[in-house]
């Protein structure tokens, strides 16, 4: 396998976060979401991922 440094670091980070979440996917996602929210607040960003722009269109 031909991995670059960025991919290797990404995999290492994912393994660390998985261990912190005790291999619980729901906890992993919740922890990741909390980190993203904290980073967005610190950088004064408004993230809208995962939310339909027009909620009535999604129904």
SESEVO-781312 format. One record per residue (C-alpha): residue in three letters; x, y, z negated. Coordinates in pm, 1 decimal. Each point is the difference from the previous one (the first is absolute). Layout:
residues N
- Ala:X:Y:Z $
...
//
This chain:
residues 59
- Unk:0.0:0.0:0.0 $
- Unk:133.9:342.1:93.6 $
- Unk:-100.5:238.5:-280.2 $
- Unk:92.0:363.4:-22.6 $
- Unk:76.6:180.2:-326.8 $
- Unk:-340.1:167.8:-19.4 $
- Unk:-186.9:-329.8:37.5 $
- Unk:220.6:-165.9:-262.4 $
- Unk:-66.8:283.4:-245.3 $
- Unk:-374.2:-14.9:71.3 $
- Unk:-11.7:-371.9:-77.5 $
- Unk:201.3:50.7:-322.0 $
- Unk:-239.1:272.9:-113.9 $
- Unk:-305.3:-211.6:78.5 $
- Unk:144.5:-288.8:-203.6 $
- Unk:64.3:229.4:-297.7 $
- Unk:-353.2:141.7:14.8 $
- Unk:-144.3:-351.1:33.9 $
- Unk:187.4:-114.6:-309.3 $
- Unk:-121.0:305.0:-196.5 $
- Unk:-356.7:-86.5:101.3 $
- Unk:60.0:-359.5:-116.1 $
- Unk:-85.3:-127.4:350.8 $
- Unk:-355.8:135.5:-30.6 $
- Unk:-104.6:155.8:330.8 $
- Unk:-270.6:218.7:-155.8 $
- Unk:249.9:139.7:-250.5 $
- Unk:261.8:48.4:273.9 $
- Unk:-245.8:201.1:209.4 $
- Unk:-120.7:202.9:-301.8 $
- Unk:358.7:79.5:-104.4 $
- Unk:93.8:97.0:355.7 $
- Unk:-307.9:220.0:32.0 $
- Unk:82.6:173.7:-330.0 $
- Unk:356.5:66.6:118.0 $
- Unk:-125.6:142.7:329.6 $
- Unk:-252.4:223.6:-179.3 $
- Unk:270.2:128.3:-237.6 $
- Unk:239.2:69.6:287.5 $
- Unk:-271.4:175.3:200.5 $
- Unk:-85.4:220.3:-298.4 $
- Unk:365.9:84.4:-55.4 $
- Unk:44.4:91.8:367.2 $
- Unk:-337.5:177.8:14.1 $
- Unk:-130.3:-230.5:273.5 $
- Unk:-359.8:-100.6:57.6 $
- Unk:-14.7:-360.7:116.2 $
- Unk:-321.9:-134.0:148.1 $
- Unk:102.5:-349.7:103.1 $
- Unk:-264.9:-267.1:-33.0 $
- Unk:-286.5:249.4:-12.6 $
- Unk:-222.6:56.0:301.8 $
- Unk:-4.5:361.5:113.8 $
- Unk:-378.0:-13.5:39.5 $
- Unk:-156.2:-225.1:-263.2 $
- Unk:-338.5:-7.5:175.1 $
- Unk:166.2:-141.6:313.7 $
- Unk:147.7:-287.5:-204.5 $
- Unk:-341.6:-109.9:-130.4 $
//
